[in-house]
């Protein structure tokens, strides 16, 4: 009895972790000795505006993911308080303390304020700042403790993060500023000291008065990912400039309104900003402006028409501030109408007439050819309508051409010639489409439908019917589609017309196709959905073990097509009879593939049930066993399994187990197959990976009594088998080389290992005669067979 188990062992297991430093463990006891020094920021002593008794010495804070901790060391007198303001990056608060119950007026230059606490010698009040600017008292939820240090007040606070609502810890950063604050008198905010120190703009009076709100622009920032507290300085003034115009062309009755916009993304206004406008490096205007914080200034200039300035002009706006320049440019045209008039006159007299006449003569000959192909009265009516349209357009051309003759050529003549030229281009397209349609209809009387299927294709890659026919000159293949969407795809046919032929796994256009018969010819047509056109066509012949490529006409092959809103509706291939020795025996398959090399077929005619056997249908290897002849359809199924990495010949295998676990994008087994004959045991292992991981593929075999039952198998993997294992087959998928390897990468494929007499024997030197492996691999790992 044979037992098999297929396993994969991960080389690297993908995980997602939120990186963070280990937060300190502190006790709220009014003693900061258990705080790490790097989380306590020292402020200069004695820099308070109101003297030594209204000063901040130390300020610090951090979060452990559950609580916010704040520490301060300060001195204060009277009704002045130590005040800390905190910004949590993943929560929306309010940038200004306008809702403060005691009337403080502070503003963060960047970000917003989420939490405010004010403290004195042994008491405090704490508030959460809401997104509408209101304050909510949460003092009862704050743990506090006070101590002293040589006359300084030492204060510690612990605030649960839950008071801030549903904030995210992922990417959280905490910013804070503390002040030794006084009150707001309706005009000024009064304060003695700030930590970290900063020059409060626009001025900080000698007695601590600042025009309200006092803008704070230097912060301490705690990063939980690194566990560090650092100083952050926001942008004071950050200028940018743009230039635009309401028109791109200045004419006598159409001046340009030039707009220069200077934007300041910084925290403070920029005074005495010099803005200069240049025209082709010549100064034409200058302004001096003030740009407010988080605001912009727009400047206007009217650019008037001047016939001496006809042509292109490069306008440049230059902003000068504190010794630095920034610029913006705009390309403006003057007198473009006159320039175009002159170009049109030149083209109308010397260029368009020659181009027009070549297209006109082609159209006359093409319509005569169409008459020879017309089979119905309806077709003749279409031809006559195009003849009438062509004649009317030629009349328009002759009128325009006449107006351009003589000593005083008319601009109207150039306009009429241009109109006739662009119209005949459209008429040519209509004639071309009609010719293709007539050619296709003419062939349909010579062919018979041999296969049809509309159930198994895809929305933009769905074949409908296959027709074959033959006469003394050509072998005919017609393919129709049933598309409901417009996709980039390639349509192909393969013809087995004589002995020999192609039998590989990458066909003439590099598609992953393998045929049970041996095609001698392939013809391909590529449809570009964006341009709604055929971008490429080719005819290839298999000779001397390789493909030889021809443009269809070079081999005497004709390819025509009819298009619709969803791509190609009908394809007609006319192959010279000289290439098809016996039309009755020729085998034909039609298919539609992905747009790029390395893709595979998603539909074929006659339909082959092995076509849709992969979740990764566009990039698998497709084995086409069905074909059509003039007398009907047939199929060739391989008689035995071939060790080549393809799986199409496993259709009738004796044991096939299917299943998948999509949780592992790079480790997703979908099939284990087993078969045998008089000489060999065959094993197939297939994966359907969407990512490329380093991992091992292993197969264990129990074929006789005894065998290995330990905890580490032949490759040292932590796998234990309840049945004794006699052989293991292993291979390592190298995501960099995209190969299945063993022997430390020296050999490709898989290694067979034998367990006997209590030890493993490794096949380093190919000692297991007759053992063979083959596989297919790519960007997302391997699939294959042994």
C-alpha positions in Angstrom: 0.0 0.0 0.0 1.3 3.4 -1.0 0.8 6.5 1.2 1.9 10.0 -0.1 1.9 13.3 1.6 2.9 16.6 -0.1 4.2 19.4 2.2 5.8 22.8 1.9 8.1 24.3 4.5 8.5 28.0 4.7 11.9 29.6 4.4 10.6 32.9 5.5 7.1 33.3 7.0 5.7 36.8 6.2 4.5 38.6 9.3 3.3 42.1 10.1 4.5 43.7 13.3 4.0 47.2 14.8 7.6 48.1 15.8 7.8 50.0 19.1 10.3 50.5 21.9 9.7 49.1 25.4 8.2 52.0 27.4 9.6 52.8 30.8 7.8 51.7 34.0 7.3 54.8 36.2 5.4 55.3 39.5 3.2 58.4 40.0 4.7 59.5 43.3 6.1 63.0 42.7 9.6 61.7 42.3 11.2 61.6 38.8 14.1 59.4 39.6 12.4 56.5 37.8 12.1 58.5 34.6 14.7 57.9 31.9 16.9 61.0 31.4 16.1 61.1 27.7 12.4 61.6 28.4 13.0 64.7 30.6 13.8 67.9 28.7 15.7 70.6 30.6 14.8 74.2 30.2 17.2 77.0 31.1 16.8 78.2 34.7 16.2 81.9 35.3 14.8 82.8 31.9 11.3 83.5 33.2 9.9 87.0 32.3 8.6 87.4 35.8 11.7 86.4 37.7 13.0 83.2 39.3 9.7 82.3 41.0 7.8 81.9 37.7 10.0 79.5 35.8 10.0 76.0 34.2 13.0 73.7 34.9 11.9 70.3 33.4 9.2 69.0 31.1 8.7 65.5 29.7 6.0 63.0 28.6 5.6 59.6 27.0 2.9 56.9 26.4 2.9 53.2 27.0 -0.1 52.5 24.7 -2.5 52.6 27.6 -1.7 55.8 29.5 -0.2 59.2 28.7 2.5 60.3 31.3 3.4 63.9 31.9 6.1 65.4 34.3 7.0 68.9 35.1 9.3 70.7 37.5 8.5 74.4 38.0 8.0 77.4 40.2 5.0 79.8 40.3 3.5 82.6 42.2 -0.1 83.8 42.6 -2.6 82.7 40.0 0.0 81.8 37.5 0.1 78.0 36.6 2.2 75.4 34.9 0.3 74.5 31.7 1.0 71.6 29.4 -0.6 71.2 25.9 -0.5 67.9 24.0 -1.2 66.9 20.4 -1.9 63.2 19.6 -1.2 62.7 15.9 -4.0 60.1 15.3 -6.7 62.3 16.8 -8.3 65.5 15.7 -8.5 68.2 18.3 -8.5 72.0 17.8 -5.5 74.3 16.9 -6.4 77.2 19.3 -7.4 77.2 22.9 -10.4 79.5 22.3 -12.7 77.2 24.4 -10.4 77.2 27.5 -12.7 77.8 30.5 -10.1 80.3 32.0 -9.7 82.1 28.7 -6.1 81.1 27.7 -5.1 82.0 24.1 -2.5 79.7 22.7 -2.2 78.2 19.2 -0.1 75.4 17.7 1.6 76.5 14.4 1.3 72.9 13.2 -1.2 70.1 14.2 -3.8 70.7 16.8 -4.3 70.6 20.6 -5.9 67.5 22.1 -5.2 67.8 25.8 -4.6 70.7 28.3 -3.6 70.4 31.9 -2.9 73.3 34.4 -1.2 72.7 37.7 -0.2 74.6 40.8 1.6 73.5 44.0 -0.7 70.6 44.8 -3.6 70.7 42.4 -4.6 70.7 38.8 -7.5 70.7 36.3 -7.3 68.6 33.1 -9.3 69.0 29.9 -9.8 67.0 26.6 -10.0 69.5 23.6 -12.7 68.5 21.1 -12.7 69.0 17.4 -15.2 71.9 17.7 -12.9 73.7 20.1 -14.8 73.0 23.3 -13.1 71.7 26.5 -14.3 68.7 28.5 -13.1 68.4 32.1 -11.6 64.9 32.7 -9.7 65.7 36.0 -11.4 62.9 37.9 -9.8 60.3 35.5 -6.2 61.7 36.0 -3.8 60.2 38.5 -1.4 62.8 40.0 1.3 63.2 42.6 3.4 66.1 43.8 6.9 66.4 45.3 9.5 69.1 45.8 13.1 69.6 44.9 15.0 72.5 46.6 12.0 74.8 46.2 10.8 73.5 42.9 7.4 71.9 42.5 7.7 68.3 41.0 4.4 67.2 39.4 3.5 63.8 37.8 0.3 62.9 35.9 -1.1 59.7 34.3 -4.0 60.1 31.9 -5.8 57.1 30.4 -5.7 57.2 26.6 -9.3 56.0 26.6 -10.4 59.6 27.5 -9.5 60.6 23.9 -11.9 58.2 22.2 -11.0 55.6 19.6 -7.5 56.8 18.7 -5.1 54.6 16.7 -1.8 53.5 18.2 -0.4 52.6 14.7 1.9 55.5 13.7 1.0 57.5 16.8 3.3 60.4 17.7 2.9 62.7 20.7 3.8 66.4 20.6 3.8 68.8 23.6 4.6 72.3 24.8 4.5 73.7 28.4 4.3 77.3 29.6 4.3 79.1 32.9 1.1 80.9 32.0 -0.8 83.9 33.2 -4.1 85.1 31.8 -5.6 86.6 28.6 -6.6 90.3 28.9 -8.6 90.4 25.6 -5.6 91.6 23.6 -2.5 89.8 24.9 -1.8 86.4 26.3 0.6 86.7 29.3 3.2 84.1 30.1 6.6 84.0 31.9 8.3 80.9 30.4 8.0 78.3 27.6 9.5 74.8 27.3 11.0 74.2 24.8 12.2 77.8 24.5 11.0 79.7 21.4 10.8 83.3 20.1 7.0 83.8 20.2 6.0 85.7 17.1 5.4 88.5 16.3 6.8 89.8 19.7 7.1 88.7 23.3 7.1 91.7 25.4 9.5 92.4 28.3 6.7 91.6 30.8 5.6 88.5 29.1 2.8 89.9 26.9 2.2 88.3 23.5 -0.5 89.4 21.0 -3.1 86.6 21.2 -3.1 83.9 20.3 0.5 83.2 21.3 1.7 80.9 18.4 3.9 78.0 19.6 6.2 76.5 16.9 8.8 74.5 18.7 7.6 71.2 20.2 8.9 68.1 22.0 7.8 64.9 20.2 7.7 61.4 21.6 7.9 58.5 19.1 6.6 55.2 20.6 8.5 53.3 17.8 11.9 54.5 19.1 11.1 55.5 22.7 12.7 58.9 22.2 11.8 62.5 23.0 13.1 65.0 20.5 12.9 68.7 19.6 10.7 69.5 16.5 10.8 72.9 14.8 8.0 73.6 12.4 8.3 75.8 9.3 8.1 79.5 10.0 7.7 80.8 6.5 7.4 78.4 3.5 6.8 80.1 0.2 5.8 78.7 -3.2 4.7 80.5 -6.4 2.6 79.6 -9.5 1.8 81.6 -12.6 -1.3 81.1 -14.9 -3.2 82.9 -17.6 -6.9 83.0 -18.7 -5.8 82.6 -22.3 -2.7 80.9 -23.9 -2.7 83.2 -27.0 -2.7 87.0 -26.9 -4.5 88.7 -29.9 -5.5 92.3 -30.8 -8.9 91.8 -29.1 -7.8 89.2 -26.6 -5.3 90.4 -23.9 -4.1 87.9 -21.3 -4.9 88.3 -17.6 -1.7 86.9 -15.9 -2.2 85.7 -12.3 0.8 85.1 -10.0 -0.1 83.3 -6.8 2.4 83.3 -3.9 1.5 80.8 -1.2 2.8 80.6 2.4 2.5 77.2 4.1 4.5 78.3 7.1 3.4 79.2 10.6 4.1 83.0 10.3 3.5 85.7 7.8 6.2 86.8 5.4 6.8 90.5 5.1 8.5 92.5 2.3 8.3 89.6 -0.2 9.6 90.9 -3.6 7.7 89.4 -6.6 9.1 90.1 -10.1 7.6 89.2 -13.5 9.8 88.7 -16.5 9.0 88.3 -20.2 11.8 86.4 -22.0 14.1 87.6 -19.2 13.0 91.2 -19.5 11.6 92.8 -16.4 8.0 94.0 -16.9 6.5 94.3 -13.4 7.5 94.2 -9.7 5.5 94.0 -6.4 6.4 94.0 -2.7 3.8 92.1 -0.7 3.0 90.5 2.7 2.0 86.9 2.6 -0.1 85.7 5.6 0.6 82.5 7.5 -1.2 79.5 5.9 -2.5 81.9 3.2 -1.7 83.3 -0.3 -1.5 86.5 -2.3 -2.7 86.8 -5.9 -1.2 89.4 -8.2 -2.5 90.4 -11.7 -0.9 91.7 -14.8 -2.6 92.5 -18.1 -0.5 91.4 -21.1 -1.5 93.4 -24.2 -1.1 92.4 -27.8 1.9 93.9 -29.7 2.5 92.9 -33.3 6.2 93.3 -32.8 6.1 90.4 -30.2 4.5 87.7 -32.4 5.7 84.3 -31.3 6.3 82.3 -28.1 7.1 84.1 -24.8 8.4 82.6 -21.6 6.9 84.4 -18.6 8.7 83.9 -15.4 7.6 84.9 -11.9 10.5 85.2 -9.3 9.8 85.5 -5.6 12.7 86.9 -3.5 12.6 86.5 0.3 15.5 86.6 2.8 18.1 86.1 0.1 16.4 83.1 -1.5 14.6 82.9 -4.9 11.9 80.6 -6.2 10.4 80.7 -9.7 7.5 79.6 -11.8 7.1 79.8 -15.6 4.3 80.0 -18.1 4.5 79.7 -21.9 2.4 82.4 -23.7 1.9 82.9 -27.4 1.4 86.3 -29.1 -0.4 86.4 -32.5 -0.9 82.7 -32.7 -3.9 83.2 -35.1 -1.7 85.0 -37.6 1.0 82.3 -37.3 -1.5 79.6 -37.9 -3.0 81.5 -40.8 0.4 81.7 -42.4 1.1 78.0 -41.8 -2.3 77.1 -43.2 -1.7 79.1 -46.3 1.7 77.3 -46.8 0.2 73.9 -46.2 -2.9 74.6 -48.3 -0.7 75.6 -51.3 2.2 73.1 -51.1 1.5 70.2 -48.8 -2.2 69.2 -48.5 -2.9 69.1 -52.2 -0.2 66.3 -52.8 -1.4 64.3 -49.8 -5.0 64.7 -50.8 -4.5 63.5 -54.4 -2.6 60.3 -53.3 -5.6 59.4 -51.0 -8.1 60.3 -53.7 -6.5 58.1 -56.3 -6.3 55.2 -53.8 -10.0 55.6 -52.9 -11.0 55.4 -56.6 -9.1 52.1 -57.1 -10.4 50.7 -53.8 -14.0 51.4 -54.7 -13.5 49.6 -58.0 -12.1 46.6 -56.2 -15.1 46.7 -53.8 -17.5 46.4 -56.8 -15.8 43.2 -57.8 -16.3 41.7 -54.3 -19.9 42.9 -53.8 -22.4 39.9 -53.6 -25.6 41.7 -52.7 -27.7 44.8 -53.6 -27.0 46.1 -50.1 -23.3 45.9 -50.7 -23.6 47.9 -54.0 -25.7 50.5 -52.2 -22.9 51.0 -49.6 -20.3 51.4 -52.5 -22.5 53.9 -54.3 -22.9 56.0 -51.1 -19.2 56.1 -50.6 -18.7 57.1 -54.3 -21.1 60.0 -53.8 -19.3 61.1 -50.6 -16.0 61.0 -52.4 -17.2 63.0 -55.3 -18.7 65.8 -53.1 -15.4 66.0 -51.1 -13.4 66.3 -54.4 -15.6 69.1 -55.5 -14.8 70.9 -52.2 -11.1 70.3 -52.7 -11.2 71.7 -56.3 -13.0 74.9 -55.1 -10.4 75.5 -52.4 -7.5 74.7 -54.7 -8.8 77.3 -57.2 -9.0 80.0 -54.5 -5.3 79.5 -53.7 -4.2 80.2 -57.3 -3.1 83.6 -58.7 -1.4 86.6 -57.1 -3.7 87.0 -54.2 -4.4 83.5 -52.6 -7.4 83.4 -50.3 -7.1 82.0 -46.7 -10.6 80.5 -47.3 -9.1 78.4 -50.1 -6.6 76.9 -47.6 -9.4 76.2 -45.1 -11.4 74.3 -47.8 -8.4 72.3 -48.9 -7.6 71.4 -45.3 -11.3 70.3 -44.8 -11.2 68.2 -47.9 -7.9 66.5 -46.8 -9.2 65.6 -43.3 -12.5 64.4 -44.7 -10.9 62.1 -47.3 -8.9 60.4 -44.5 -12.2 59.5 -42.8 -13.6 58.3 -46.1 -10.6 56.1 -46.7 -11.3 54.5 -43.3 -14.8 53.7 -44.3 -13.7 52.3 -47.7 -11.1 50.1 -45.9 -13.8 48.7 -43.5 -16.1 48.0 -46.3 -13.4 46.1 -48.3 -12.7 43.9 -45.3 -16.3 43.2 -44.7 -16.9 42.3 -48.4 -13.8 40.1 -48.4 -15.1 38.2 -45.4 -18.5 37.8 -46.8 -17.1 36.4 -50.0 -15.2 33.8 -48.1 -18.2 32.7 -46.1 -19.7 31.1 -49.2 -16.7 28.7 -49.4 -16.6 27.5 -45.7 -18.5 25.3 -43.4 -19.0 25.6 -39.6 -17.0 22.9 -37.9 -17.0 24.0 -34.2 -19.0 26.3 -32.0 -18.9 27.3 -28.3 -19.9 30.4 -26.4 -20.0 29.1 -22.8 -16.3 28.8 -21.8 -14.7 32.0 -23.0 -14.3 35.3 -21.1 -16.0 38.7 -21.6 -13.3 40.1 -23.9 -11.9 36.8 -25.1 -14.7 34.6 -26.2 -14.6 32.6 -29.5 -17.9 31.8 -31.0 -17.5 29.6 -34.1 -14.8 28.1 -36.4 -15.3 27.6 -40.1 -13.1 25.7 -42.6 -13.1 25.5 -46.4 -10.9 25.0 -49.4 -10.7 25.6 -53.2 -8.0 25.5 -55.9 -6.2 28.6 -54.6 -6.7 28.8 -50.8 -7.3 27.0 -47.6 -9.8 29.1 -45.6 -10.1 29.5 -41.8 -12.8 31.8 -40.4 -13.1 32.6 -36.7 -16.0 34.6 -35.1 -16.2 36.0 -31.6 -18.9 36.6 -29.0 -17.2 39.3 -27.0 -19.1 41.6 -24.7 -16.1 43.7 -23.6 -13.1 45.3 -25.4 -9.8 43.8 -24.2 -6.1 43.7 -25.4 -5.8 40.1 -26.7 -4.1 38.0 -29.4 -6.1 35.7 -31.8 -4.2 32.8 -33.3 -4.7 29.6 -35.4 -2.5 26.6 -35.6 -2.5 24.2 -38.6 -1.0 20.7 -38.8 -0.7 20.1 -42.5 2.2 17.7 -42.9 4.8 15.5 -41.1 6.9 17.0 -38.4 5.9 20.3 -36.8 6.1 22.2 -33.5 5.8 20.3 -30.2 7.2 22.7 -27.6 5.6 24.7 -24.8 6.2 28.3 -26.1 4.8 28.9 -29.5 5.6 31.3 -32.3 4.4 34.3 -30.2 5.8 33.0 -27.0 2.5 31.9 -25.6 2.4 28.9 -23.2 0.7 26.5 -25.6 1.3 22.8 -26.3 -0.6 20.9 -28.9 -1.2 17.1 -28.9 -0.8 17.3 -32.7 2.2 19.1 -34.3 1.4 22.4 -36.0 3.4 23.4 -39.1 2.0 26.9 -39.3 0.7 29.6 -36.9 -1.0 32.9 -37.8 -1.5 35.6 -35.2 -3.4 38.9 -35.0 -3.0 41.3 -32.1 -6.0 43.6 -31.1 -5.2 46.9 -29.3 -8.2 47.8 -27.2 -7.0 51.3 -26.4 -6.5 52.3 -30.1 -9.3 50.0 -31.2 -7.1 48.7 -34.0 -5.0 45.7 -35.1 -1.4 46.5 -34.1 0.3 43.4 -35.5 -0.2 40.3 -37.7 2.2 37.5 -38.6 2.4 34.1 -40.2 5.0 31.6 -39.0 6.2 28.3 -40.3 8.0 25.6 -38.3 11.2 24.7 -40.1 14.3 22.8 -38.9 13.3 23.0 -35.3 12.5 26.7 -35.2 9.9 29.3 -36.3 10.4 31.4 -39.4 8.3 34.5 -39.5 6.7 36.3 -42.4 4.4 39.2 -42.9 1.2 37.6 -44.2 1.7 39.0 -47.7 5.3 37.7 -48.0 4.0 34.1 -47.6 1.0 34.7 -49.9 -1.3 34.6 -46.8 -4.3 37.0 -46.6 -5.7 38.0 -43.3 -8.9 40.2 -43.1 -11.1 41.1 -40.2 -14.4 42.8 -39.2 -14.5 44.9 -36.0 -17.2 46.1 -33.7 -17.6 47.9 -30.4 -16.0 45.0 -28.5 -13.0 44.3 -30.7 -12.7 41.9 -33.6 -16.0 40.3 -34.6 -14.6 38.1 -37.4 -11.2 36.9 -38.7 -10.6 35.4 -42.1 -7.3 33.6 -42.9 -6.6 32.6 -46.5 -3.6 30.2 -46.8 -2.2 29.3 -50.2 -3.0 25.7 -51.2 0.7 25.3 -51.9 1.3 25.2 -48.2 -1.5 22.7 -47.5 -0.7 19.4 -49.3 -3.9 17.6 -48.3 -6.7 19.9 -47.2 -8.9 17.0 -46.0 -6.3 15.9 -43.4 -5.2 19.3 -42.2 -5.9 19.8 -38.4 -6.8 23.3 -37.2 -7.1 24.9 -33.8 -8.2 28.5 -33.1 -7.5 30.2 -29.8 -7.4 33.6 -28.1 -4.5 34.5 -25.6 -3.3 37.3 -23.4 -1.7 40.3 -25.0 1.9 39.6 -23.8 4.5 36.9 -24.3 4.4 34.4 -21.5 0.6 34.4 -21.3 -1.6 31.4 -22.4 -4.9 30.7 -24.0 -8.3 31.4 -22.3 -10.5 30.0 -25.0 -10.1 27.7 -28.1 -12.1 26.1 -30.9 -12.9 23.2 -31.0 -13.3 23.7 -27.2 -10.9 21.6 -25.1 -12.0 21.0 -21.5 -8.4 21.2 -20.3 -8.4 24.9 -21.3 -10.0 26.3 -18.1 -8.1 24.2 -15.6 -6.2 27.0 -13.7 -7.2 29.8 -11.3 -4.3 31.7 -12.9 -5.8 31.1 -16.3 -4.0 33.8 -18.2 -0.5 32.5 -17.4 -0.7 28.8 -17.0 0.4 26.2 -19.6 -2.4 25.1 -21.8 -2.4 21.7 -23.6 -4.7 21.7 -26.6 -5.8 18.2 -27.6 -8.8 19.1 -29.9 -8.7 20.0 -33.5 -11.0 20.5 -36.5 -10.7 19.2 -40.1 -12.9 19.9 -43.2 -14.8 16.8 -42.2 -15.4 17.6 -38.5 -13.6 17.6 -35.1 -11.3 15.2 -33.3 -9.1 14.9 -30.3 -5.7 13.4 -29.5 -5.0 12.5 -25.9 -1.4 11.4 -25.1 -1.1 7.6 -24.5 1.2 8.0 -21.5 2.6 10.5 -19.1 5.6 12.5 -20.1 8.0 13.9 -17.6 8.1 17.5 -18.9 6.5 19.7 -16.2 3.2 20.0 -18.1 0.0 18.6 -16.6 -2.4 18.2 -19.6 -1.6 14.4 -19.9 -2.8 13.9 -16.3 -6.5 14.1 -17.4 -7.0 10.3 -16.9 -4.7 9.8 -13.9 -5.6 7.1 -11.4 -5.5 9.2 -8.3 -5.8 13.0 -8.3 -6.4 14.9 -5.0 -7.4 18.6 -5.4 -7.7 21.3 -2.8 -6.1 24.6 -1.9 -5.5 26.9 1.0 -5.6 30.5 -0.3 -4.3 31.9 3.1 -0.7 31.4 1.9 -0.2 33.4 -1.3 3.2 31.9 -2.0 2.6 28.4 -0.6 -0.7 27.2 -2.1 -0.8 23.5 -3.3 -3.8 22.7 -5.4 -3.2 19.2 -6.7 -1.4 15.9 -5.9 -1.6 13.3 -8.7 -0.5 9.6 -8.8 -0.3 7.2 -11.7 1.9 4.2 -12.7 2.6 1.7 -15.4 4.7 -1.5 -15.6 8.0 0.4 -15.1 7.3 3.7 -13.1 5.4 5.4 -10.4 4.4 8.9 -11.6 3.7 11.8 -9.2 2.4 15.3 -10.0 2.4 18.2 -7.6 0.8 21.5 -8.6 0.8 24.9 -6.9 -1.2 28.0 -7.7 0.9 30.7 -6.1 0.3 34.5 -6.5 3.6 35.4 -4.7 7.2 34.2 -4.9 8.5 32.8 -1.6 11.6 30.9 -0.6 10.3 27.5 0.6 10.8 23.7 0.2 8.5 21.3 -1.6 8.5 17.8 -0.3 6.9 14.5 -1.0 7.0 11.5 1.4 6.5 7.8 0.2 5.7 4.8 2.3 6.2 1.7 0.1 7.1 -1.1 2.6 7.3 -2.1 6.2 9.4 0.0 8.6 10.7 3.4 7.6 11.3 6.7 9.3 9.0 7.8 12.1 11.1 10.4 13.9 10.5 14.1 14.6 12.9 15.6 11.9 12.7 14.3 8.4 15.4 13.9 5.6 15.9 17.7 5.3 15.7 18.3 9.0 12.1 19.7 8.9 9.9 19.3 12.0 7.6 16.8 10.4 6.5 13.5 12.0 4.7 10.8 10.1 2.4 8.2 11.7 3.4 5.7 8.9 7.0 4.8 8.4 8.5 6.8 5.4 10.9 5.0 3.1 11.6 7.8 0.6 11.4 11.5 0.5 11.7 13.8 -2.5 12.7 17.4 -1.8 13.4 20.5 -3.7 14.1 24.1 -2.6 12.4 26.9 -4.5 14.9 29.8 -4.8 12.8 33.0 -5.2 15.8 35.0 -6.5 16.9 32.5 -9.3 13.3 31.3 -9.7 14.6 27.7 -9.8 13.8 24.5 -8.0 17.2 23.5 -6.5 19.1 21.1 -4.2 22.7 20.3 -3.3 23.1 23.9 -2.2 21.9 25.2 -5.5 24.4 23.2 -7.6 21.6 21.0 -9.0 18.1 21.9 -10.3 15.0 19.9 -9.8 14.3 17.7 -6.8 16.5 15.2 -4.8 15.4 11.7 -3.9 16.4 10.5 -0.4 16.2 6.9 0.9 15.7 5.8 4.5 17.4 2.4 5.2 19.2 0.9 8.2 18.3 3.8 10.4 19.8 6.6 8.2 19.0 8.7 5.2 20.9 8.2 1.9 21.0 11.3 -0.2 21.0 11.3 -4.0 23.9 13.7 -4.4 25.4 11.8 -7.4 22.2 10.7 -9.2 22.6 7.2 -7.8 18.9 6.4 -8.0 18.8 5.4 -11.7 15.7 6.2 -13.6 14.5 8.9 -11.2 13.5 12.0 -13.1 11.9 15.4 -12.3 10.6 18.3 -14.4 8.8 21.5 -13.4 7.5 24.8 -14.6 8.3 27.9 -12.6 8.0 31.7 -12.9 7.3 34.9 -11.0 5.0 33.1 -8.5 6.9 29.8 -7.9 6.5 26.5 -9.6 4.1 23.9 -10.7 5.2 20.5 -12.2 5.5 16.8 -12.0 8.0 14.1 -11.0 
